[in-house]
Each structure stands twice: as C-alpha cells, then as structure tokens.
Amino acid sequence: MDKILIHTEYIKLDSLLKLAGLAETGGEAKLLIQDGQVLVNGEACTMRGKKLRAGDTVTLDGRTVTIGEGR
C-alpha cells in the first residue's frame, strides 16, 4: 500500500490518480473513474471531482493508495 501526502484540505480523485501514477493523463483518469474501475474506501466511485481527505483510500487494479496529511 502506497501513501500519498497532501498539504491541502483535500485532493480531487482524478488529480490523485495522476499524482500516484495510477493514470498517466487526466483523460485516462476520467475514463477509469467513469468505467467504475476506481474504488474509494472500498466502494466504486464514478465522480472524478470527489474530494479525498487524509485517511481515505483509493484502489485501482489491485494497487491501493492511502492519503496522509503532510502538514
């Protein structure tokens, strides 16, 4: 499980996918999310603007990323 530190209150799901290297482009992230392939806290999420905060987890293709607070 990887950990991504954020220095803001939240990060949007599509931005997290790019930051974590789970998607190479915003377009790819959008398609993965729309297709229901991305799990947020264990549930499929199709909202690419979903606000993620410290403690949330995102899973794609068996790889899980946890969001941590980097303050």
Secondary structure, 3 states (H helix, E strand, C coil): CEEEEECCCCEEHHHHHHHCCCCCCHHHHHHHHHCCCCEECCEECCCCCCEECCCCEEEECCEEEEEEECC
